[in-house]
Amino acid sequence: MGSILKTENLSHKYSSSSWAIREINIEINHSGIIGLLGSNGAGKSTTMNIICGVINQSSGNVYINGIDLRKDPELAKKEIGFLPQTPPLYSDLTVDEYLTYSAELRFMDKSTLRSAVEDVKERCGVAAFSNRLIKNLSGGYKQRVGIAQAIVHKPKLVVLDEPTTGLDPNQLIETRNLIKEIAVDHSVLLSSHILSEIHLLCKDIIMIEGGRVIFSDSMEAFNGYLQPNNILLKLENPPAESELLKIEGVVKVEFLADRQMRVFFDKEEGITERLVEASVRNGWKLKEIGLEKGVLDETFKQLSLQTNR
């Protein structure tokens, strides 16, 4: 099987400023979720915008399903679905009108366009809102419509830039599950600056810092650098320690200031989802969840040092 996405020495600078990204080499040749991790300003959005043809790179090449994006952008973009950090929604259109318009933009065949729109509405759980104006949807359903426009034409590569930012715990779980479903038969490149989000969703990971790739391998290999055993929670209505200890995998709880707590676990797989689900079910009103910032900083530091030796 050939590459679904391949970049060769991708580099870009804005006007005369310093390089935003430098010699980015990425190759994706399978379905599933590939995480693009990096702190804010690392170069993730620049890389994604170039891959999706939103901006032209200063140097280097991008190939989508073997097609040179610069030489044949129209053909290459038929194989790309893109959800930017701010979904490109038209608030005065209905869901049906917007998805039909999105399909037409991809030059979909008129004989299959209608069925493709109906199919993607069902798949993304927005069929019940077909005739509702987008401006009247909740944040979670707007995000679903944004994902729907990215997959309506059944592209080989789906690119999602920070797709879970700003969602409440219920919307977060629903969006994650939708992304996992899409990844069964698409290659999904998903960016985030939140390590726990990448850790939860992705089997492979690419880390960018300072505009350069500093790690590219499986999540299993990444775990050799980082083996977290605790998560920080902030709950508006925190429960007693005994309630948290009932959650599978939780072995210890430390209560901190300002309704924060440090939850230690021995079964990492699914621990974030179990904590979120318990919060929703019991009305604990989850405000924040994630690894401690120091863990992220230490990981970036270790990988940077390893790369520069």
ZAMARGU-4260 file (C-alpha; in steps of 0.2 Angstrom, whole numbers, plus 5000, padded with zeros to 4 digits):
<rodrens>
0) 5000/5000/5000 | 5007/5017/4995 | 5008/5032/5007 | 4991/5041/5011 | 5002/5056/5016
5) 5020/5060/5014 | 5029/5076/5017 | 5047/5079/5011 | 5058/5092/5020 | 5043/5103/5023
10) 5048/5121/5028 | 5039/5137/5030 | 5043/5155/5035 | 5030/5169/5036 | 5038/5184/5026
15) 5055/5188/5033 | 5052/5181/5050 | 5061/5165/5057 | 5056/5148/5051 | 5039/5142/5058
20) 5043/5124/5053 | 5059/5116/5047 | 5062/5100/5037 | 5046/5091/5043 | 5045/5073/5036
25) 5029/5063/5039 | 5023/5047/5031 | 5006/5039/5035 | 5001/5023/5026 | 4987/5016/5036
30) 4970/5020/5044 | 4969/5024/5062 | 4972/5040/5072 | 4990/5048/5072 | 4993/5061/5085
35) 5002/5077/5081 | 5008/5084/5098 | 5016/5100/5102 | 5015/5115/5114 | 5006/5130/5107
40) 5016/5139/5094 | 5026/5123/5090 | 5021/5123/5072 | 5006/5111/5072 | 4994/5122/5063
45) 5006/5128/5050 | 5010/5110/5046 | 4992/5105/5045 | 4987/5121/5034 | 5001/5117/5022
50) 4996/5098/5021 | 4978/5104/5017 | 4983/5116/5004 | 4977/5132/5014 | 4995/5140/5013
55) 5009/5136/5001 | 5025/5130/5009 | 5042/5140/5007 | 5050/5123/5002 | 5048/5105/5002
60) 5034/5093/4995 | 5017/5086/5001 | 5010/5071/4993 | 4992/5065/4996 | 4989/5047/4990
65) 5004/5049/4979 | 4997/5065/4971 | 5009/5081/4972 | 4998/5094/4981 | 5007/5108/4973
70) 5006/5101/4955 | 4988/5095/4956 | 4980/5103/4970 | 4962/5100/4965 | 4965/5081/4963
75) 4975/5080/4979 | 4962/5090/4989 | 4948/5077/4984 | 4957/5065/4996 | 4958/5077/5011
80) 4945/5081/5024 | 4950/5096/5035 | 4943/5103/5051 | 4952/5118/5057 | 4953/5123/5075
85) 4938/5135/5072 | 4926/5125/5061 | 4922/5134/5044 | 4903/5134/5047 | 4890/5146/5039
90) 4878/5150/5053 | 4864/5156/5043 | 4863/5139/5033 | 4854/5124/5039 | 4864/5108/5042
95) 4857/5100/5026 | 4861/5116/5016 | 4879/5117/5023 | 4883/5099/5020 | 4876/5099/5003
100) 4886/5115/4999 | 4902/5106/5006 | 4899/5091/4995 | 4897/5102/4980 | 4914/5111/4984
105) 4922/5094/4983 | 4915/5092/4965 | 4906/5076/4971 | 4896/5067/4957 | 4878/5074/4958
110) 4871/5056/4957 | 4880/5051/4973 | 4880/5068/4982 | 4862/5067/4990 | 4865/5049/4997
115) 4883/5055/5004 | 4875/5069/5013 | 4862/5058/5021 | 4875/5045/5026 | 4886/5058/5034
120) 4872/5066/5044 | 4868/5049/5051 | 4886/5044/5054 | 4889/5060/5064 | 4873/5060/5073
125) 4865/5076/5066 | 4851/5069/5055 | 4838/5075/5068 | 4844/5093/5065 | 4844/5093/5046
130) 4833/5108/5044 | 4840/5118/5059 | 4850/5133/5057 | 4868/5130/5062 | 4869/5146/5073
135) 4855/5137/5084 | 4865/5121/5087 | 4875/5118/5103 | 4894/5118/5103 | 4895/5100/5102
140) 4883/5098/5088 | 4892/5112/5078 | 4908/5102/5080 | 4899/5086/5074 | 4894/5096/5058
145) 4912/5102/5056 | 4918/5084/5056 | 4904/5079/5044 | 4909/5092/5031 | 4927/5084/5033
150) 4921/5067/5028 | 4906/5069/5017 | 4917/5065/5001 | 4925/5050/5009 | 4943/5056/5009
155) 4958/5045/5012 | 4965/5058/5024 | 4955/5067/5038 | 4965/5081/5047 | 4958/5087/5063
160) 4965/5103/5072 | 4962/5103/5091 | 4945/5095/5088 | 4940/5093/5107 | 4945/5110/5113
165) 4931/5119/5122 | 4919/5105/5123 | 4910/5100/5140 | 4913/5082/5147 | 4898/5075/5138
170) 4903/5082/5121 | 4921/5077/5124 | 4916/5059/5126 | 4904/5059/5111 | 4917/5068/5099
175) 4931/5056/5104 | 4920/5041/5100 | 4915/5049/5083 | 4933/5051/5079 | 4937/5033/5084
180) 4923/5027/5072 | 4930/5038/5058 | 4947/5031/5060 | 4941/5013/5056 | 4942/5017/5038
185) 4951/5033/5036 | 4968/5040/5041 | 4965/5053/5054 | 4979/5066/5058 | 4974/5074/5075
190) 4983/5088/5083 | 4983/5093/5101 | 4994/5102/5114 | 4986/5091/5127 | 4996/5075/5130
195) 4983/5065/5139 | 4971/5068/5124 | 4984/5061/5112 | 4988/5047/5124 | 4970/5042/5125
200) 4966/5042/5106 | 4981/5038/5096 | 4991/5023/5092 | 5005/5033/5083 | 5012/5050/5088
205) 5022/5064/5080 | 5029/5077/5091 | 5034/5094/5085 | 5043/5107/5095 | 5051/5123/5089
210) 5045/5119/5071 | 5054/5102/5070 | 5049/5084/5072 | 5057/5078/5088 | 5048/5061/5090
215) 5039/5050/5077 | 5034/5032/5082 | 5021/5022/5090 | 5012/5027/5107 | 5020/5011/5114
220) 5038/5018/5110 | 5032/5035/5117 | 5027/5026/5133 | 5046/5022/5136 | 5049/5041/5138
225) 5033/5044/5148 | 5024/5033/5161 | 5012/5043/5170 | 5003/5036/5185 | 4992/5051/5191
230) 4980/5063/5184 | 4975/5080/5190 | 4956/5083/5192 | 4946/5099/5197 | 4928/5096/5202
235) 4915/5109/5207 | 4907/5096/5218 | 4921/5084/5223 | 4915/5068/5231 | 4923/5059/5246
240) 4939/5049/5243 | 4929/5033/5244 | 4918/5037/5229 | 4934/5040/5218 | 4942/5024/5224
245) 4927/5014/5217 | 4932/5019/5199 | 4942/5005/5191 | 4960/5008/5191 | 4960/5021/5204
250) 4972/5017/5219 | 4975/5033/5228 | 4968/5051/5230 | 4977/5066/5236 | 4966/5082/5239
255) 4974/5098/5234 | 4969/5116/5236 | 4954/5124/5226 | 4944/5108/5224 | 4959/5100/5215
260) 4964/5082/5217 | 4978/5071/5211 | 4971/5054/5206 | 4984/5039/5206 | 4980/5024/5195
265) 4987/5007/5190 | 4977/5004/5174 | 4980/5018/5162 | 4970/5012/5148 | 4953/5021/5148
270) 4956/5030/5165 | 4952/5047/5158 | 4936/5041/5151 | 4931/5032/5167 | 4934/5048/5177
275) 4924/5059/5165 | 4910/5047/5164 | 4909/5045/5183 | 4909/5064/5185 | 4894/5066/5173
280) 4885/5052/5181 | 4887/5058/5198 | 4885/5077/5195 | 4903/5081/5201 | 4904/5095/5188
285) 4921/5092/5180 | 4931/5108/5177 | 4948/5102/5172 | 4957/5085/5169 | 4974/5081/5163
290) 4992/5076/5167 | 5002/5089/5177 | 5011/5102/5167 | 5028/5097/5174 | 5026/5079/5166
295) 5023/5087/5149 | 5038/5099/5151 | 5049/5085/5157 | 5044/5074/5142 | 5047/5088/5129
300) 5064/5091/5138 | 5069/5073/5138 | 5064/5071/5119 | 5073/5087/5114 | 5089/5082/5123
305) 5088/5065/5115 | 5085/5073/5098 | 5100/5085/5099 | 5113/5073/5106
</rodrens>
